Amino acid sequence: MVYDAVIIGGGACGLMCAVQAGFLGKKVVVLEKNAQPGAKILISGGGRCNYTNLGATEEQFISDNPHFLKSAFKQWTVEDTISFFETYGIYGAEKTLGQLFPEAKNAKDIVAVFTSLCEEMEQAIICNVEIRAIDGDDGHYKVTYTTNGKEKFLTAPKLVIATGGLPIPKMGATDFAFKFARQHGLKLIEMAPALVPLTITGRDEAWFSHLSGNSVFCRVSNDQISFEENILFTHWGLSGPAVLQISSYWRRGESIIIDLLPTERILDLIEVQRATNGKVMLSTLLNKFYPKKFTDALAKFLPIHKPVADLNKGEMHTINVTIHHFKVKPAGDKGYDKAEVMRGGIDTNELSSKTLESKKIPGCYFGGECVDVTGWLGGYNFQWAWASGYVIAQNI
């Protein structure tokens, strides 16, 4: 078989690239490390797959070049994603904050769209692959690989690297893209886990452990940005959507500020309670907004068993600071094993924003998570994967 391109990586980007290339009459082959394609798609959203976000723009992405995404997102929009999946029977159900999940279907159905189309268009997907070497000669790439113990090779004029990032090694994540990029002189932006839980050690560890299992709606902030969603207290630290979001912007040694009651002002609530029934305990007031276990844990910081009428000026200040400016200095994060994505990767300045072709390696394209493009939690990273796969397909 003569192929127009070899695609290394059968995740969201690689699969979309294969399908879109097929629509254009181009023959490609997908080489996938795992036993089946779409491994990270299958586990995303607890198996439900939050496959895009209705509000996705370049504003929800982290990159050293924040304008890089604009071209890809003009070529493949959120509406294109929705229309594509609707064509194959997957209709979106909006959850919180624009997150779109398949209605009455799940992640397996998302993957099945791609595998069925690839089969129909005779786009080959070869699994259980280990890449041994990639050589370029006379305008062609020779990809040597092993599968099921046998060494083989493929040649094509175009090469697509869509092998993802470093998170979740047990799902087959590797540093393949980054080794290949370094070998060819491409610059990398420093990589680190993103959308990852944060750990707490030291004097506050026992308190966080005591709160394990409690989920509270909060505003979590640092010097750059803030997010209002739930946080989850665990025996080792903090998780939940708001913490995962801020983790992409957090750097080791920095503190984050948690507003434990972002929709109210605690001092106003106390004054109203004083005017109606000052004998009410602070704990009773707080229990209107928090689980009792959480309120009880606040006793470490606040006079929760004191009537609101008896609170003095100093105590009121402490209450206000604790509720609205709770300062936490994470010790670290849970690493790539628990990270949903990574930040950093192949420097976007090494790629054409219009085609995603490498400026230094003619005929070689990079897409998906291996590129320095990191989205927020909530379907944004899938939108980038679909868009980059589409853009590459138009140009191979």
C-alpha positions as CSV (number, residue, x, y, z in Angstrom):
1,M,0.0,0.0,0.0
2,V,1.3,3.5,-0.9
3,Y,0.4,6.0,1.9
4,D,0.2,9.7,1.7
5,A,1.2,9.9,5.4
6,V,2.1,7.9,8.4
7,I,0.3,9.1,11.6
8,I,2.1,8.1,14.8
9,G,-0.5,8.1,17.6
10,G,-4.1,6.9,17.5
11,G,-5.6,9.3,20.0
12,A,-8.0,12.2,19.4
13,C,-5.8,14.2,17.1
14,G,-4.4,11.2,15.1
15,L,-7.9,9.7,14.6
16,M,-9.4,12.9,13.5
17,C,-6.5,13.5,11.1
18,A,-7.0,10.0,9.6
19,V,-10.7,10.5,9.0
20,Q,-10.4,14.0,7.6
21,A,-7.6,12.8,5.3
22,G,-9.9,10.0,4.1
23,F,-12.6,12.5,3.3
24,L,-10.1,14.2,1.0
25,G,-9.2,10.9,-0.7
26,K,-5.8,10.6,1.0
27,K,-4.5,7.3,2.3
28,V,-2.9,7.2,5.7
29,V,-1.9,4.6,8.3
30,V,-2.2,5.1,12.0
31,L,0.4,3.5,14.3
32,E,-0.8,3.2,17.8
33,K,1.2,2.0,20.9
34,N,-1.8,0.6,22.8
35,A,-3.9,-2.5,22.1
36,Q,-6.7,-0.2,20.8
37,P,-6.9,3.4,19.6
38,G,-8.4,6.2,21.6
39,A,-7.2,5.0,25.0
40,K,-7.5,8.5,26.7
41,I,-10.8,9.2,25.0
42,L,-12.2,6.1,26.5
43,I,-11.3,7.1,30.1
44,S,-12.2,10.8,29.7
45,G,-15.0,12.2,31.8
46,G,-15.3,8.9,33.7
47,G,-16.0,7.2,30.4
48,R,-18.6,9.7,29.3
49,C,-16.2,11.9,27.3
50,N,-16.6,15.7,27.5
51,Y,-15.8,16.1,23.8
52,T,-15.9,19.9,23.4
53,N,-16.9,23.1,25.1
54,L,-19.5,25.5,23.7
55,G,-17.4,28.5,24.8
56,A,-14.0,27.3,23.5
57,T,-11.8,30.1,22.2
58,E,-8.0,30.7,22.4
59,E,-8.7,32.5,25.7
60,Q,-9.0,29.2,27.6
61,F,-5.6,27.9,26.6
62,I,-2.1,28.3,28.0
63,S,0.8,28.7,25.6
64,D,3.9,30.7,25.2
65,N,2.3,32.0,22.1
66,P,-1.4,32.6,23.0
67,H,-2.3,33.7,19.4
68,F,-1.1,30.4,17.8
69,L,-4.5,28.7,18.2
70,K,-6.4,31.3,16.2
71,S,-5.8,29.9,12.8
72,A,-6.7,26.3,13.7
73,F,-9.8,27.4,15.6
74,K,-11.0,29.4,12.5
75,Q,-10.4,26.3,10.3
76,W,-12.2,23.9,12.7
77,T,-14.8,25.5,15.1
78,V,-16.8,24.2,18.0
79,E,-19.8,24.2,15.6
80,D,-17.7,21.9,13.2
81,T,-17.1,19.5,16.1
82,I,-20.8,19.4,17.0
83,S,-21.9,19.0,13.4
84,F,-19.3,16.2,12.8
85,F,-20.5,14.1,15.7
86,E,-24.2,14.7,15.0
87,T,-23.6,13.4,11.5
88,Y,-22.7,10.1,13.1
89,G,-25.5,10.0,15.7
90,I,-23.8,11.6,18.6
91,Y,-25.8,14.6,20.0
92,G,-24.4,16.8,22.7
93,A,-25.9,17.4,26.2
94,E,-24.6,20.5,27.8
95,K,-23.5,20.2,31.4
96,T,-22.0,23.0,33.6
97,L,-20.0,25.8,32.0
98,G,-20.5,24.8,28.4
99,Q,-19.2,21.3,28.7
100,L,-20.7,19.0,26.1
101,F,-21.1,15.3,26.6
102,P,-22.7,12.7,24.3
103,E,-26.4,12.5,25.1
104,A,-27.4,8.8,25.7
105,K,-24.0,7.7,24.5
106,N,-20.4,7.6,25.9
107,A,-16.7,7.6,25.1
108,K,-16.9,4.2,23.4
109,D,-19.3,5.7,20.9
110,I,-16.9,8.6,20.2
111,V,-14.1,6.2,19.4
112,A,-16.4,4.0,17.3
113,V,-17.2,7.0,15.0
114,F,-13.5,7.1,14.1
115,T,-12.8,3.4,13.9
116,S,-15.8,2.8,11.8
117,L,-15.0,5.6,9.4
118,C,-11.4,4.4,9.1
119,E,-12.6,0.9,8.3
120,E,-15.1,2.2,5.8
121,M,-12.4,4.4,4.0
122,E,-9.7,1.7,4.4
123,Q,-7.5,3.9,6.5
124,A,-5.3,1.4,8.3
125,I,-4.9,1.4,12.1
126,I,-2.1,-0.8,13.4
127,C,-2.0,-1.3,17.2
128,N,0.6,-2.7,19.7
129,V,3.3,-0.7,17.8
130,E,6.8,0.2,19.0
131,I,8.5,2.8,16.8
132,R,12.2,1.7,16.2
133,A,13.4,4.4,13.9
134,I,12.3,7.2,11.6
135,D,14.5,8.1,8.7
136,G,14.0,10.7,6.0
137,D,15.4,10.3,2.5
138,D,14.4,11.6,-1.0
139,G,11.3,13.4,0.3
140,H,10.0,10.3,2.0
141,Y,9.9,9.1,5.6
142,K,10.7,5.5,6.5
143,V,9.1,4.4,9.8
144,T,10.5,1.2,11.2
145,Y,8.4,-0.4,13.9
146,T,7.6,-3.7,15.6
147,T,4.2,-5.1,16.2
148,N,3.4,-8.5,17.8
149,G,7.1,-9.3,17.8
150,K,7.7,-8.6,14.1
151,E,9.7,-5.8,12.6
152,K,8.2,-3.9,9.7
153,F,8.5,-0.6,8.0
154,L,6.3,1.9,6.1
155,T,7.2,4.8,3.8
156,A,5.3,8.0,3.1
157,P,6.1,11.6,2.0
158,K,4.4,13.0,5.1
159,L,4.8,12.3,8.8
160,V,2.3,13.2,11.6
161,I,3.4,13.1,15.2
162,A,0.3,12.9,17.5
163,T,1.6,10.8,20.3
164,G,0.2,13.0,23.1
165,G,1.9,14.2,26.3
166,L,3.4,12.7,29.4
167,P,0.3,12.2,31.7
168,I,-1.0,8.8,32.6
169,P,1.9,6.6,31.7
170,K,-0.2,3.5,32.4
171,M,-2.3,4.5,29.4
172,G,0.7,4.4,27.1
173,A,2.0,8.0,27.4
174,T,5.6,8.4,26.3
175,D,8.1,11.1,25.6
176,F,8.3,10.0,21.9
177,A,7.3,13.3,20.4
178,F,9.8,15.2,22.6
179,K,12.7,13.0,21.9
180,F,12.0,13.2,18.2
181,A,11.7,17.0,18.4
182,R,15.0,17.3,20.3
183,Q,16.8,15.1,17.8
184,H,15.8,17.5,15.0
185,G,16.7,20.7,16.9
186,L,13.2,21.8,17.8
187,K,12.8,23.9,20.9
188,L,10.6,22.6,23.8
189,I,8.8,24.7,26.3
190,E,9.3,23.4,29.8
191,M,6.8,20.6,30.6
192,A,4.9,19.9,33.8
193,P,1.7,18.2,34.9
194,A,-1.5,20.3,34.5
195,L,-5.1,19.8,35.5
196,V,-3.7,17.9,38.4
197,P,-4.5,17.7,42.2
198,L,-2.3,19.6,44.6
199,T,-0.7,18.1,47.7
200,I,-0.5,19.6,51.2
201,T,2.2,18.8,53.8
202,G,3.3,20.2,57.1
203,R,1.1,21.7,59.9
204,D,-2.1,21.8,57.8
205,E,-1.9,18.2,56.6
206,A,-3.9,16.8,59.5
207,W,-6.7,19.4,59.0
208,F,-7.0,18.6,55.3
209,S,-7.0,14.9,56.1
210,H,-9.9,15.5,58.6
211,L,-11.9,17.2,55.8
212,S,-11.3,14.4,53.3
213,G,-14.4,13.8,51.2
214,N,-15.9,17.3,51.6
215,S,-16.7,19.2,48.4
216,V,-17.3,22.9,48.7
217,F,-18.1,25.6,46.0
218,C,-15.3,28.1,46.1
219,R,-13.3,30.7,44.2
220,V,-9.7,29.6,43.9
221,S,-7.2,32.3,42.8
222,N,-3.6,33.2,42.3
223,D,-1.9,36.2,40.9
224,Q,-2.9,35.3,37.3
225,I,-6.5,34.0,37.4
226,S,-9.4,32.7,39.4
227,F,-11.9,29.9,39.0
228,E,-15.3,29.4,40.7
229,E,-16.2,25.7,40.9
230,N,-16.1,23.0,43.6
231,I,-13.0,22.0,45.4
232,L,-12.6,18.5,47.0
233,F,-10.7,18.1,50.2
234,T,-8.7,14.8,50.4
235,H,-6.4,13.2,52.9
236,W,-3.4,14.4,51.0
237,G,-4.6,17.8,49.8
238,L,-6.9,19.4,47.3
239,S,-8.7,18.3,44.2
240,G,-11.9,19.1,42.4
241,P,-12.5,21.2,39.3
242,A,-11.4,24.6,40.7
243,V,-8.1,23.2,42.0
244,L,-7.4,21.3,38.8
245,Q,-8.0,24.5,36.8
246,I,-5.7,26.6,39.0
247,S,-3.0,23.9,38.9
248,S,-2.3,24.7,35.3
249,Y,-1.2,28.2,36.4
250,W,0.4,27.3,39.7
251,R,4.1,27.1,40.1
252,R,6.0,25.3,43.0
253,G,6.5,27.7,45.9
254,E,3.5,29.8,45.2
255,S,0.4,30.1,47.4
256,I,-3.2,30.1,46.2
257,I,-6.2,31.9,47.8
258,I,-9.5,30.2,48.4
259,D,-12.7,32.1,48.9
260,L,-14.9,29.6,50.8
261,L,-18.0,31.6,50.2
262,P,-17.7,33.4,46.9
263,T,-21.4,34.2,46.4
264,E,-21.9,35.9,49.8
265,R,-20.1,38.2,52.2
266,I,-19.7,36.6,55.6
267,L,-19.7,39.9,57.5
268,D,-22.9,41.0,56.0
269,L,-24.5,37.7,56.9
270,I,-23.4,38.0,60.5
271,E,-24.8,41.6,60.7
272,V,-28.1,40.4,59.4
273,Q,-28.2,37.5,61.9
274,R,-27.2,39.9,64.7
275,A,-30.2,42.1,63.9
276,T,-32.7,39.2,63.9
277,N,-31.3,36.7,66.5
278,G,-27.8,37.4,67.9
279,K,-27.9,34.3,70.1
280,V,-27.4,32.1,67.1
281,M,-24.0,30.3,67.1
282,L,-21.6,31.1,64.3
283,S,-21.6,27.3,63.6
284,T,-25.4,27.4,62.9
285,L,-24.9,30.2,60.4
286,L,-22.1,28.4,58.7
287,N,-24.0,25.2,58.5
288,K,-26.4,26.9,56.1
289,F,-23.6,26.9,53.5
290,Y,-21.3,24.0,54.4
291,P,-21.5,20.4,55.4
292,K,-21.4,20.1,59.2
293,K,-18.1,18.2,59.1
294,F,-16.6,21.2,57.2
295,T,-18.0,23.7,59.7
296,D,-16.6,21.7,62.6
297,A,-13.2,21.6,61.0
298,L,-13.3,25.4,60.8
299,A,-13.1,25.4,64.6
300,K,-9.4,25.2,64.2
301,F,-9.5,28.8,62.9
302,L,-12.8,30.3,64.0
303,P,-14.9,30.7,67.2
304,I,-17.7,28.7,65.7
305,H,-19.4,27.9,69.1
306,K,-19.8,31.6,70.0
307,P,-23.0,33.6,69.5
308,V,-22.8,36.0,66.6
309,A,-23.7,38.9,68.9
310,D,-20.7,38.3,71.0
311,L,-18.1,38.3,68.2
312,N,-15.6,41.1,68.7
313,K,-13.8,43.2,66.1
314,G,-10.7,40.9,66.0
315,E,-12.8,37.8,65.6
316,M,-14.8,39.3,62.9
317,H,-11.6,40.1,61.0
318,T,-10.4,36.6,61.4
319,I,-13.7,35.2,60.2
320,N,-13.6,37.4,57.1
321,V,-10.0,36.5,56.3
322,T,-10.5,32.8,56.9
323,I,-13.7,32.6,54.8
324,H,-12.8,34.8,51.9
325,H,-9.0,34.8,51.9
326,F,-8.0,31.3,53.0
327,K,-4.3,31.0,52.0
328,V,-2.8,27.7,51.1
329,K,0.7,26.9,50.0
330,P,0.7,23.5,48.2
331,A,3.8,21.4,48.6
332,G,3.5,20.0,45.1
333,D,1.2,18.1,42.8
334,K,0.2,14.4,42.2
335,G,2.4,14.2,39.1
336,Y,1.8,12.8,35.7
337,D,0.0,9.7,37.0
338,K,-2.9,11.8,38.1
339,A,-2.6,14.8,35.7
340,E,-5.2,15.0,32.9
341,V,-2.9,16.9,30.6
342,M,0.4,18.6,30.7
343,R,1.5,22.2,30.0
344,G,4.5,23.0,27.8
345,G,5.7,20.8,24.9
346,I,6.9,21.6,21.4
347,D,7.4,25.3,21.0
348,T,4.6,26.7,18.7
349,N,7.2,29.0,17.1
350,E,8.7,25.8,15.5
351,L,5.4,25.2,13.6
352,S,3.3,26.9,11.0
353,S,0.1,28.1,12.7
354,K,-1.8,27.6,9.5
355,T,-0.7,24.0,8.7
356,L,1.1,22.7,11.9
357,E,4.0,21.7,9.7
358,S,7.4,21.9,11.3
359,K,9.5,24.8,10.0
360,K,12.7,22.7,10.4
361,I,11.5,19.3,9.3
362,P,9.7,19.5,6.0
363,G,6.7,17.2,5.6
364,C,6.5,16.6,9.4
365,Y,3.5,17.8,11.4
366,F,2.8,18.0,15.1
367,G,-0.7,18.1,16.7
368,G,-2.6,17.5,19.9
369,E,-1.2,17.5,23.4
370,C,2.5,17.2,22.4
371,V,2.4,20.9,21.3
372,D,2.6,23.8,23.8
373,V,-1.1,24.2,23.9
374,T,-2.9,23.4,27.1
375,G,-6.6,23.9,27.6
376,W,-8.8,24.3,30.7
377,L,-10.8,21.5,32.2
378,G,-14.1,21.0,30.4
379,G,-13.6,19.7,26.8
380,Y,-11.2,22.4,25.7
381,N,-8.3,20.0,25.1
382,F,-10.4,17.8,22.9
383,Q,-11.4,20.8,20.8
384,W,-7.7,21.5,20.2
385,A,-7.1,17.8,19.3
386,W,-10.0,17.7,16.8
387,A,-8.9,21.1,15.3
388,S,-5.2,20.2,15.0
389,G,-6.1,16.8,13.4
390,Y,-8.3,18.5,10.9
391,V,-5.7,21.2,10.0
392,I,-3.0,18.6,9.5
393,A,-5.2,16.5,7.3
394,Q,-5.8,19.4,4.9
395,N,-2.0,19.8,4.4
396,I,-0.6,16.3,4.2
